[in-house]
Structure formats: structure tokens, C-alpha cells
Amino acid sequence: MRDPRNATAPNDSSNPTSLSAATVRTRVTVPLRFGDGYAVTADLATFHGLADGQEHAAVILGEPHAGRPPLVRLHSECLTGDVFGSARCDCGPQLREAVERIADRGGVLLYLRQEGRGIGLYNKLDAYALQDQGLDTYEANATLGLPEDARDYTAAAQMLAALGISELDLLSNNPDKAAQLGILGLTVTQHVPTGVFTTAHNVRYLRTKVVRTQHTLPLTELTADAQRLATTSATGRADG
């Protein structure tokens, strides 16, 4: 795991993690509508002073329940999955699920400009080409001379602090997100898993996340799905 404190500003004696302060730049109400017809109204917030200088946004949804921390998801941008509905990952369904769950509970989705686990769109597509030759997602990154996961959540912690959030329930299967937020001084009271969104094209990718980076996904179920999908594909009855 990367130590995100390495990316922060000079020491501030009032902040034990030396996390530099960000401020809300703009907050505007936007009605959201998804392809399946689900609609909800959200506030979108932008920020000044983020450590990495990227244009991250916070999607503020619902009303927090009294006595419970907000539900928060750190969602890394995925053009192929979020916009074009690619079945090679689970990003699009995770985004759709997260918006509804957070709206019901009250909280924030941070939309982070970290395409391809931080390597960018072109590198991600290059990695896809290597995966088509048999490498897994992490091996493909390494072959390109790139880190397995380049994401740093300093900006996410700054955004949450700017919104007045210091304690949260985290909607994620990725233990690194909670660990980094903890280092940055936030309290993750509960790690809430997302759903499992398996397709014929992403099951190997999902299994690799479990084996390589300990994502909290059901490995036995994913192994069974992989075997089932391989069998149906061999008999010409694969999912589309």
C-alpha cells in the first residue's frame, strides 16, 4: 500500500496527518438519470486545493440518517465502463448501484479522475491488449512498466474533510481504500461491500482482484462462474 502522506503539503501542527486543506469551489444541484430509468437529484461539488490538481467531483446524495455516519464510495473514473457500458469490468454497475444505495442512506460518491487505476485511458487500453494475450490485469500493467495500482486517495480525504466528513461507512471491496483513508486521519466505521457484477468478460478480472489485492469478493462463487462461463462458451451458448 502506498503511504499517501508523501503527497501532502508541509506540516500543519493542527493536523496530525499534515493533510493540506481543500475548500469547496462550487456546489450545484443536478438531476441524474440512468439508462435503466432510475433518477435522483444530487448536489455536485468541485474543489480548490486538491493535492494532485485533478478535477475530481463529489456527488452528494440523500440525507444522512441521525446517529449514523454517511455512506461514502470512492469511485475511480472508468470511461469504458461508466460511459460505454464495457462488460470487461464491473465499474458501470458499481457506479449505478452506489448512487442508489448512497441516496437511500445519505452520503457522498467521490468521482475520482483515476482512469485505469491511475495509469490513464491509453495505458489501460494497452493493458487490455496484453490481457487478450493471456496476462492478468496486474501482469499487463507490470509488462508496460506501470504500477499495479497507482491510485492515491489524498485528494479524496481532502474532499471529505472539506465537506465536513471525518467519519464514514465505506462502500467498497478494496481494503487499500480504507487503509489509506485511515492513514490520512479519517475514521472508517464500517467496510460495506458492493454487489458482485459478473459477466462472461470480467470474471477472470474479478477473481484476479481477490487473489492479488484481497478484494472482498466471493472467490468460490467467482471460480464457479468462471467454470460455468467457460463451459457454456465452449458449447456455443456463452452469455452475450
ROMAR-257053 format. One line per 4 residues: their letters; for each residue z, x, y of N, C-alpha, C. Coordinates in nm, 2 decimals, always signed. Last residue first. Example, Ala and Ser with C-alpha at 12.3 -4.5 7.8 and 13.67 -1.06 7.14 Angstrom:
<nodes>
sa	+0.71/+1.28/-0.22/+0.71/+1.37/-0.11/+0.79/+1.29/+0.00  +0.78/+1.32/-0.57/+0.78/+1.23/-0.45/+0.78/+1.32/-0.33
</nodes>
This chain:
<nodes>
gdar	-2.38/-2.39/-1.31/-2.48/-2.36/-1.21/-2.42/-2.27/-1.10  -2.26/-2.28/-1.63/-2.24/-2.36/-1.50/-2.34/-2.31/-1.40  -2.48/-2.25/-1.91/-2.39/-2.20/-1.81/-2.38/-2.29/-1.69  -2.62/-2.29/-2.15/-2.55/-2.40/-2.09/-2.45/-2.36/-1.98
gtas	-2.73/-2.09/-2.30/-2.82/-2.16/-2.21/-2.76/-2.28/-2.14  -2.57/-1.95/-2.46/-2.64/-2.06/-2.52/-2.72/-2.14/-2.43  -2.46/-1.77/-2.28/-2.54/-1.72/-2.39/-2.62/-1.83/-2.46  -2.31/-1.94/-2.12/-2.43/-1.87/-2.06/-2.52/-1.82/-2.17
ttal	-2.11/-2.01/-2.29/-2.20/-2.11/-2.25/-2.32/-2.05/-2.19  -1.98/-1.75/-2.32/-2.04/-1.83/-2.44/-2.14/-1.93/-2.40  -1.90/-1.69/-2.07/-1.99/-1.60/-2.13/-2.06/-1.67/-2.25  -1.72/-1.90/-2.02/-1.84/-1.90/-1.94/-1.95/-1.80/-2.00
rqad	-1.52/-1.84/-2.21/-1.59/-1.97/-2.22/-1.72/-1.96/-2.14  -1.44/-1.59/-2.12/-1.49/-1.60/-2.26/-1.58/-1.73/-2.27  -1.34/-1.66/-1.87/-1.45/-1.56/-1.88/-1.51/-1.57/-2.02  -1.14/-1.84/-1.93/-1.25/-1.89/-1.86/-1.37/-1.79/-1.87
atle	-0.96/-1.67/-2.06/-1.02/-1.78/-2.14/-1.14/-1.83/-2.07  -0.89/-1.51/-1.84/-0.96/-1.45/-1.96/-1.03/-1.55/-2.04  -0.77/-1.70/-1.68/-0.89/-1.64/-1.63/-0.97/-1.57/-1.75  -0.54/-1.76/-1.84/-0.64/-1.86/-1.80/-0.77/-1.80/-1.76
tlpl	-0.42/-1.51/-1.83/-0.46/-1.57/-1.96/-0.56/-1.68/-1.94  -0.37/-1.47/-1.56/-0.46/-1.38/-1.63/-0.51/-1.44/-1.76  -0.33/-1.66/-1.29/-0.30/-1.67/-1.43/-0.40/-1.59/-1.51  -0.24/-1.45/-1.01/-0.33/-1.55/-1.07/-0.31/-1.55/-1.22
thqt	-0.13/-1.28/-0.79/-0.06/-1.38/-0.87/-0.15/-1.49/-0.92  -0.26/-0.94/-0.81/-0.26/-1.08/-0.75/-0.20/-1.18/-0.85  -0.25/-0.67/-0.89/-0.14/-0.76/-0.92/-0.14/-0.89/-0.84  -0.47/-0.51/-0.86/-0.38/-0.52/-0.75/-0.28/-0.63/-0.76
rvvk	-0.60/-0.50/-1.12/-0.60/-0.38/-1.03/-0.49/-0.39/-0.92  -0.56/-0.75/-1.25/-0.54/-0.62/-1.32/-0.52/-0.51/-1.23  -0.63/-0.94/-1.05/-0.50/-0.94/-1.12/-0.46/-0.81/-1.18  -0.88/-0.86/-0.97/-0.78/-0.87/-0.87/-0.64/-0.87/-0.94
trly	-1.02/-0.90/-1.21/-1.00/-0.77/-1.16/-0.89/-0.76/-1.05  -1.03/-1.18/-1.23/-0.95/-1.10/-1.33/-0.92/-0.96/-1.28  -1.20/-1.23/-1.01/-1.07/-1.28/-1.01/-0.98/-1.20/-1.11  -1.44/-1.11/-1.11/-1.38/-1.06/-0.98/-1.24/-1.11/-0.97
rvnh	-1.49/-1.27/-1.33/-1.46/-1.12/-1.35/-1.39/-1.06/-1.23  -1.54/-1.51/-1.21/-1.42/-1.50/-1.29/-1.39/-1.35/-1.32  -1.76/-1.57/-1.05/-1.65/-1.50/-0.99/-1.53/-1.47/-1.08  -1.96/-1.72/-1.17/-2.00/-1.60/-1.10/-1.88/-1.51/-1.05
attf	-1.87/-1.96/-1.26/-1.94/-1.87/-1.36/-1.96/-1.73/-1.30  -1.55/-1.99/-1.09/-1.69/-2.02/-1.11/-1.75/-1.93/-1.22  -1.23/-2.10/-1.00/-1.32/-2.02/-1.09/-1.46/-2.08/-1.09  -0.98/-2.09/-0.81/-1.11/-2.15/-0.80/-1.21/-2.06/-0.87
vgtp	-0.65/-2.19/-0.80/-0.74/-2.10/-0.87/-0.88/-2.16/-0.87  -0.46/-2.21/-0.49/-0.52/-2.26/-0.62/-0.60/-2.16/-0.68  -0.20/-1.97/-0.39/-0.32/-2.06/-0.37/-0.36/-2.12/-0.50  +0.16/-1.95/-0.40/+0.02/-1.92/-0.45/-0.08/-2.02/-0.41
vhqt	+0.38/-1.84/-0.16/+0.32/-1.96/-0.21/+0.18/-1.93/-0.27  +0.67/-1.69/-0.12/+0.53/-1.65/-0.15/+0.47/-1.76/-0.23  +0.91/-1.73/+0.13/+0.86/-1.77/+0.00/+0.71/-1.73/-0.01  +0.99/-1.58/+0.35/+1.09/-1.65/+0.27/+1.04/-1.70/+0.14
vtlg	+0.93/-1.30/+0.51/+0.85/-1.39/+0.42/+0.96/-1.46/+0.33  +0.99/-1.19/+0.82/+1.06/-1.23/+0.70/+0.97/-1.34/+0.63  +0.86/-0.90/+0.99/+0.86/-1.04/+0.96/+0.93/-1.07/+0.83  +0.84/-0.62/+1.01/+0.96/-0.69/+1.07/+0.96/-0.84/+1.05
ligl	+0.65/-0.47/+0.89/+0.63/-0.50/+1.03/+0.74/-0.59/+1.09  +0.73/-0.49/+0.62/+0.74/-0.36/+0.69/+0.73/-0.38/+0.84  +0.65/-0.76/+0.58/+0.79/-0.72/+0.58/+0.82/-0.59/+0.65  +0.38/-0.74/+0.59/+0.45/-0.82/+0.69/+0.59/-0.78/+0.70
qaak	+0.33/-0.58/+0.36/+0.30/-0.53/+0.49/+0.37/-0.61/+0.60  +0.42/-0.76/+0.16/+0.48/-0.63/+0.18/+0.46/-0.57/+0.31  +0.24/-0.98/+0.19/+0.39/-0.99/+0.21/+0.46/-0.86/+0.24  +0.01/-0.84/+0.12/+0.02/-0.91/+0.25/+0.17/-0.93/+0.28
dpnn	+0.04/-0.75/-0.14/+0.03/-0.65/-0.03/+0.05/-0.71/+0.10  +0.02/-0.96/-0.32/+0.15/-0.91/-0.28/+0.15/-0.81/-0.17  -0.17/-1.24/-0.29/-0.18/-1.09/-0.27/-0.05/-1.04/-0.23  -0.20/-1.51/-0.28/-0.18/-1.45/-0.42/-0.17/-1.30/-0.41
slld	-0.05/-1.72/-0.03/-0.13/-1.60/-0.07/-0.10/-1.57/-0.22  +0.11/-1.83/+0.22/+0.02/-1.88/+0.13/-0.08/-1.78/+0.09  +0.44/-1.77/+0.30/+0.31/-1.71/+0.30/+0.23/-1.77/+0.19  +0.67/-1.90/+0.53/+0.62/-1.90/+0.39/+0.48/-1.86/+0.39
lesi	+0.85/-1.70/+0.78/+0.74/-1.78/+0.73/+0.73/-1.79/+0.58  +0.96/-1.58/+1.09/+1.00/-1.62/+0.95/+0.90/-1.72/+0.90  +0.87/-1.55/+1.34/+0.93/-1.43/+1.28/+0.96/-1.46/+1.13  +0.66/-1.68/+1.58/+0.69/-1.69/+1.44/+0.75/-1.55/+1.39
glaa	+0.56/-1.69/+1.83/+0.70/-1.72/+1.82/+0.74/-1.73/+1.67  +0.31/-1.60/+1.87/+0.32/-1.75/+1.85/+0.47/-1.79/+1.83  +0.34/-1.33/+1.87/+0.30/-1.39/+2.00/+0.32/-1.54/+1.99  +0.40/-1.29/+1.60/+0.51/-1.27/+1.70/+0.47/-1.34/+1.83
lmqa	+0.14/-1.34/+1.50/+0.25/-1.43/+1.46/+0.37/-1.42/+1.56  +0.00/-1.13/+1.61/-0.03/-1.27/+1.64/+0.08/-1.36/+1.61  +0.13/-0.91/+1.49/+0.14/-0.93/+1.64/+0.10/-1.07/+1.68  +0.06/-0.95/+1.23/+0.20/-0.95/+1.26/+0.22/-0.97/+1.41
aaty	-0.21/-0.91/+1.25/-0.16/-1.04/+1.20/-0.02/-1.05/+1.24  -0.22/-0.64/+1.33/-0.27/-0.74/+1.42/-0.22/-0.88/+1.38  -0.13/-0.52/+1.08/-0.06/-0.51/+1.21/-0.09/-0.62/+1.31  -0.25/-0.52/+0.83/-0.20/-0.65/+0.89/-0.12/-0.64/+1.01
drad	-0.54/-0.38/+0.71/-0.41/-0.35/+0.77/-0.37/-0.48/+0.85  -0.77/-0.32/+0.45/-0.70/-0.41/+0.54/-0.56/-0.37/+0.58  -0.92/-0.18/+0.26/-0.89/-0.12/+0.39/-0.82/-0.20/+0.49  -0.91/-0.12/-0.06/-0.88/-0.23/+0.03/-0.84/-0.16/+0.16
eplg	-1.04/+0.10/-0.17/-1.04/-0.03/-0.25/-1.01/-0.14/-0.16  -1.24/+0.28/+0.07/-1.11/+0.24/+0.01/-1.12/+0.11/-0.07  -1.56/+0.44/-0.02/-1.48/+0.35/+0.06/-1.34/+0.32/-0.01  -1.77/+0.56/-0.15/-1.68/+0.64/-0.07/-1.59/+0.56/+0.02
ltan	-1.90/+0.40/-0.32/-1.96/+0.41/-0.19/-1.87/+0.50/-0.10  -1.73/+0.41/-0.54/-1.86/+0.47/-0.55/-1.93/+0.49/-0.42  -1.52/+0.24/-0.44/-1.50/+0.39/-0.46/-1.63/+0.46/-0.47  -1.65/-0.01/-0.45/-1.61/+0.05/-0.32/-1.59/+0.20/-0.33
aeyt	-1.68/-0.03/-0.73/-1.80/-0.03/-0.64/-1.76/+0.03/-0.50  -1.42/-0.04/-0.82/-1.51/+0.07/-0.86/-1.63/+0.08/-0.77  -1.36/-0.29/-0.72/-1.29/-0.17/-0.67/-1.37/-0.05/-0.70  -1.53/-0.47/-0.86/-1.53/-0.47/-0.71/-1.46/-0.34/-0.65
dlgq	-1.68/-0.29/-1.13/-1.60/-0.40/-1.08/-1.59/-0.38/-0.93  -2.02/-0.23/-1.23/-1.90/-0.18/-1.18/-1.81/-0.31/-1.13  -2.27/-0.33/-1.32/-2.16/-0.32/-1.41/-2.03/-0.28/-1.36  -2.47/-0.38/-1.14/-2.50/-0.28/-1.23/-2.38/-0.25/-1.33
dqla	-2.36/-0.56/-0.97/-2.46/-0.61/-1.05/-2.50/-0.51/-1.16  -2.20/-0.39/-0.83/-2.13/-0.47/-0.92/-2.24/-0.53/-1.02  -2.39/-0.28/-0.66/-2.33/-0.19/-0.76/-2.26/-0.28/-0.87  -2.43/-0.50/-0.50/-2.54/-0.44/-0.58/-2.49/-0.35/-0.69
yadl	-2.18/-0.53/-0.38/-2.23/-0.63/-0.47/-2.34/-0.58/-0.56  -2.18/-0.30/-0.21/-2.09/-0.31/-0.33/-2.13/-0.42/-0.43  -2.37/-0.39/-0.03/-2.40/-0.27/-0.11/-2.31/-0.27/-0.23  -2.22/-0.60/+0.08/-2.34/-0.63/+0.00/-2.39/-0.51/-0.08
knyl	-2.02/-0.45/+0.20/-1.98/-0.54/+0.10/-2.10/-0.58/+0.01  -2.16/-0.30/+0.39/-2.10/-0.23/+0.28/-2.06/-0.33/+0.16  -2.23/-0.52/+0.56/-2.33/-0.44/+0.49/-2.28/-0.37/+0.37  -1.97/-0.62/+0.64/-2.07/-0.70/+0.56/-2.17/-0.62/+0.49
gigr	-1.67/-0.42/+0.59/-1.78/-0.47/+0.67/-1.88/-0.54/+0.58  -1.43/-0.35/+0.49/-1.54/-0.25/+0.48/-1.66/-0.29/+0.56  -1.22/-0.53/+0.47/-1.22/-0.43/+0.58/-1.33/-0.34/+0.58  -1.28/-0.70/+0.26/-1.15/-0.62/+0.25/-1.15/-0.51/+0.36
geqr	-1.51/-0.81/+0.37/-1.52/-0.72/+0.25/-1.40/-0.64/+0.24  -1.41/-0.84/+0.70/-1.51/-0.87/+0.60/-1.51/-0.77/+0.49  -1.20/-0.91/+0.89/-1.19/-0.81/+0.79/-1.28/-0.83/+0.67  -1.08/-1.07/+1.11/-1.22/-1.02/+1.10/-1.22/-0.89/+1.02
lyll	-0.89/-1.35/+1.01/-0.89/-1.21/+1.04/-1.03/-1.15/+1.02  -0.73/-1.62/+1.10/-0.86/-1.58/+1.06/-0.89/-1.44/+1.11  -0.43/-1.75/+1.00/-0.49/-1.64/+1.08/-0.63/-1.60/+1.02  -0.31/-2.07/+1.02/-0.40/-1.98/+0.94/-0.46/-1.88/+1.04
vggr	+0.02/-2.20/+1.04/-0.09/-2.13/+1.10/-0.18/-2.06/+1.00  +0.19/-2.52/+1.03/+0.18/-2.37/+1.03/+0.06/-2.32/+1.09  +0.25/-2.79/+0.83/+0.27/-2.74/+0.96/+0.28/-2.58/+0.96  +0.18/-2.94/+0.60/+0.31/-2.88/+0.61/+0.35/-2.83/+0.75
dair	-0.08/-3.03/+0.64/+0.02/-3.12/+0.59/+0.16/-3.07/+0.61  -0.21/-2.80/+0.74/-0.20/-2.91/+0.82/-0.09/-3.01/+0.77  -0.18/-2.64/+0.51/-0.11/-2.60/+0.63/-0.10/-2.72/+0.72  -0.35/-2.77/+0.33/-0.21/-2.75/+0.30/-0.13/-2.72/+0.42
evae	-0.60/-2.76/+0.47/-0.54/-2.89/+0.44/-0.39/-2.87/+0.41  -0.65/-2.48/+0.49/-0.64/-2.57/+0.61/-0.57/-2.70/+0.58  -0.65/-2.40/+0.22/-0.54/-2.36/+0.31/-0.53/-2.45/+0.44  -0.88/-2.51/+0.12/-0.75/-2.56/+0.07/-0.64/-2.52/+0.17
rlqp	-1.08/-2.37/+0.27/-1.07/-2.52/+0.27/-0.93/-2.57/+0.23  -1.01/-2.11/+0.18/-1.01/-2.14/+0.32/-0.99/-2.30/+0.34  -1.06/-2.12/-0.09/-0.93/-2.09/-0.05/-0.91/-2.13/+0.10  -1.34/-2.18/-0.10/-1.24/-2.28/-0.14/-1.10/-2.25/-0.10
gcdc	-1.43/-1.93/+0.02/-1.46/-2.05/+0.08/-1.36/-2.16/+0.03  -1.33/-1.73/-0.17/-1.29/-1.73/-0.03/-1.31/-1.87/+0.04  -1.38/-1.64/-0.42/-1.31/-1.77/-0.41/-1.27/-1.80/-0.26  -1.72/-1.52/-0.50/-1.58/-1.50/-0.46/-1.51/-1.64/-0.46
rasg	-1.97/-1.61/-0.57/-1.92/-1.48/-0.62/-1.78/-1.44/-0.59  -2.06/-1.83/-0.45/-1.98/-1.85/-0.57/-1.93/-1.72/-0.63  -2.09/-1.89/-0.11/-2.11/-1.80/-0.22/-2.01/-1.83/-0.33  -2.11/-2.05/+0.13/-2.06/-2.10/+0.00/-2.09/-2.02/-0.12
fvdg	-2.16/-1.95/+0.38/-2.28/-1.99/+0.29/-2.24/-2.04/+0.15  -1.90/-1.93/+0.50/-2.01/-1.99/+0.57/-2.12/-2.04/+0.47  -1.72/-1.81/+0.32/-1.68/-1.91/+0.41/-1.79/-1.99/+0.47  -1.88/-1.63/+0.16/-1.81/-1.74/+0.10/-1.77/-1.85/+0.20
tlce	-2.02/-1.46/+0.35/-2.09/-1.52/+0.23/-2.02/-1.64/+0.17  -1.82/-1.40/+0.54/-1.94/-1.47/+0.58/-2.00/-1.54/+0.46  -1.50/-1.40/+0.55/-1.60/-1.38/+0.44/-1.72/-1.46/+0.48  -1.20/-1.28/+0.69/-1.33/-1.33/+0.71/-1.42/-1.30/+0.59
shlr	-0.89/-1.34/+0.53/-0.99/-1.24/+0.58/-1.13/-1.30/+0.58  -0.61/-1.51/+0.63/-0.74/-1.52/+0.56/-0.84/-1.43/+0.62  -0.29/-1.56/+0.58/-0.38/-1.45/+0.64/-0.51/-1.46/+0.56  -0.12/-1.86/+0.63/-0.22/-1.78/+0.55/-0.29/-1.68/+0.63
vlpp	+0.20/-2.01/+0.64/+0.10/-1.92/+0.70/+0.01/-1.86/+0.60  +0.41/-2.27/+0.72/+0.33/-2.21/+0.62/+0.22/-2.13/+0.68  +0.72/-2.22/+0.90/+0.58/-2.26/+0.89/+0.52/-2.20/+0.77  +1.04/-2.30/+0.74/+0.95/-2.21/+0.82/+0.81/-2.26/+0.81
rgah	+1.24/-2.59/+0.80/+1.16/-2.51/+0.71/+1.07/-2.42/+0.79  +1.38/-2.74/+0.99/+1.45/-2.66/+0.89/+1.37/-2.59/+0.79  +1.12/-2.98/+1.02/+1.25/-2.93/+1.07/+1.32/-2.86/+0.96  +0.79/-2.87/+0.97/+0.90/-2.96/+0.93/+1.03/-2.90/+0.98
pegl	+0.54/-2.82/+1.22/+0.64/-2.77/+1.13/+0.75/-2.87/+1.10  +0.25/-3.01/+1.23/+0.38/-2.99/+1.30/+0.48/-2.94/+1.19  -0.10/-2.89/+1.22/+0.02/-2.97/+1.19/+0.14/-2.94/+1.27  -0.21/-2.56/+1.29/-0.23/-2.69/+1.23/-0.10/-2.76/+1.20
ivaa	-0.40/-2.31/+1.44/-0.26/-2.37/+1.44/-0.28/-2.52/+1.40  -0.55/-2.03/+1.38/-0.58/-2.17/+1.36/-0.44/-2.24/+1.34  -0.61/-1.74/+1.56/-0.51/-1.82/+1.49/-0.55/-1.97/+1.49  -0.85/-1.47/+1.53/-0.81/-1.60/+1.58/-0.70/-1.67/+1.50
heqg	-0.97/-1.15/+1.63/-0.90/-1.24/+1.53/-0.86/-1.37/+1.60  -1.15/-0.94/+1.73/-1.14/-1.08/+1.78/-1.09/-1.17/+1.67  -0.99/-0.62/+1.74/-1.08/-0.71/+1.69/-1.05/-0.85/+1.74  -0.81/-0.41/+1.81/-0.91/-0.45/+1.91/-1.01/-0.55/+1.86
dalg	-0.59/-0.35/+1.66/-0.72/-0.30/+1.61/-0.84/-0.34/+1.71  -0.37/-0.46/+1.80/-0.38/-0.31/+1.77/-0.51/-0.26/+1.73  -0.42/-0.68/+2.07/-0.41/-0.66/+1.93/-0.44/-0.51/+1.89  -0.42/-0.76/+2.34/-0.34/-0.66/+2.30/-0.32/-0.63/+2.15
hfta	-0.46/-1.12/+2.35/-0.47/-0.99/+2.42/-0.38/-0.89/+2.35  -0.61/-1.37/+2.15/-0.50/-1.29/+2.19/-0.55/-1.17/+2.27  -0.66/-1.73/+2.08/-0.70/-1.59/+2.08/-0.60/-1.51/+2.15  -0.62/-2.02/+1.88/-0.57/-1.93/+1.98/-0.63/-1.79/+1.97
ldat	-0.69/-2.36/+1.83/-0.74/-2.22/+1.81/-0.69/-2.13/+1.92  -0.54/-2.64/+1.69/-0.55/-2.55/+1.81/-0.59/-2.41/+1.76  -0.72/-2.90/+1.51/-0.64/-2.78/+1.52/-0.64/-2.72/+1.66  -0.76/-3.19/+1.33/-0.76/-3.13/+1.46/-0.67/-3.01/+1.46
vayg	-0.97/-3.25/+1.05/-0.84/-3.23/+1.10/-0.86/-3.17/+1.24  -1.14/-3.37/+0.76/-1.14/-3.35/+0.90/-1.00/-3.34/+0.95  -1.35/-3.37/+0.48/-1.22/-3.35/+0.53/-1.22/-3.31/+0.68  -1.61/-3.36/+0.39/-1.57/-3.47/+0.47/-1.43/-3.46/+0.53
dgfr	-1.70/-3.14/+0.27/-1.66/-3.25/+0.18/-1.61/-3.37/+0.26  -1.74/-2.96/+0.47/-1.86/-3.01/+0.41/-1.82/-3.13/+0.32  -1.51/-3.03/+0.74/-1.56/-2.95/+0.63/-1.67/-3.03/+0.56  -1.42/-3.01/+1.08/-1.48/-3.09/+0.98/-1.54/-3.00/+0.87
lpvt	-1.19/-3.00/+1.35/-1.26/-2.93/+1.24/-1.31/-3.04/+1.14  -1.16/-3.00/+1.70/-1.17/-3.08/+1.58/-1.25/-3.01/+1.47  -0.95/-2.79/+1.89/-1.09/-2.80/+1.83/-1.08/-2.89/+1.71  -0.79/-2.69/+2.18/-0.79/-2.78/+2.07/-0.94/-2.80/+2.02
vrtr	-0.69/-2.35/+2.26/-0.78/-2.47/+2.28/-0.78/-2.56/+2.16  -0.57/-2.09/+2.43/-0.54/-2.18/+2.32/-0.61/-2.31/+2.35  -0.60/-1.74/+2.50/-0.65/-1.88/+2.52/-0.60/-1.96/+2.40  -0.41/-1.53/+2.46/-0.51/-1.53/+2.57/-0.57/-1.66/+2.60
vtaa	-0.08/-1.44/+2.39/-0.19/-1.54/+2.37/-0.28/-1.54/+2.49  -0.02/-1.09/+2.34/+0.00/-1.22/+2.41/-0.11/-1.31/+2.38  +0.16/-0.84/+2.15/+0.03/-0.91/+2.19/+0.07/-1.04/+2.26  +0.35/-0.55/+2.15/+0.34/-0.69/+2.18/+0.20/-0.73/+2.21
slst	+0.38/-0.32/+1.88/+0.35/-0.35/+2.02/+0.32/-0.50/+2.04  +0.64/-0.24/+1.68/+0.52/-0.33/+1.69/+0.50/-0.36/+1.83  +0.85/-0.08/+1.60/+0.76/-0.03/+1.70/+0.64/-0.11/+1.71  +1.04/-0.20/+1.44/+0.92/-0.16/+1.37/+0.82/-0.09/+1.47
pnss	+1.25/-0.27/+1.61/+1.27/-0.17/+1.51/+1.15/-0.12/+1.44  +1.24/-0.30/+1.95/+1.16/-0.34/+1.83/+1.18/-0.24/+1.72  +1.35/-0.18/+2.16/+1.40/-0.31/+2.13/+1.33/-0.37/+2.01  +1.23/+0.07/+2.19/+1.36/+0.07/+2.13/+1.41/-0.07/+2.10
dnpa	+0.92/+0.14/+2.10/+0.99/+0.04/+2.18/+1.13/+0.02/+2.12  +0.69/+0.41/+2.06/+0.82/+0.34/+2.03/+0.86/+0.25/+2.14  +0.33/+0.33/+2.09/+0.45/+0.41/+2.09/+0.58/+0.33/+2.08  +0.17/+0.09/+1.85/+0.18/+0.16/+1.98/+0.31/+0.25/+1.98
tanr	+0.06/+0.13/+1.51/+0.12/+0.06/+1.62/+0.13/+0.15/+1.74  -0.03/+0.23/+1.27/-0.14/+0.19/+1.36/-0.07/+0.13/+1.49  +0.17/+0.29/+1.10/+0.10/+0.41/+1.15/+0.00/+0.36/+1.26  +0.27/+0.06/+1.01/+0.34/+0.11/+1.13/+0.26/+0.23/+1.19
pdrm	+0.15/+0.00/+0.77/+0.08/-0.05/+0.89/+0.15/+0.00/+1.02  +0.09/+0.19/+0.51/+0.20/+0.16/+0.60/+0.14/+0.13/+0.73  -0.08/+0.05/+0.22/-0.08/+0.12/+0.35/+0.04/+0.09/+0.43  +0.00/+0.08/-0.12/+0.00/+0.00/+0.00/+0.00/+0.09/+0.12
</nodes>
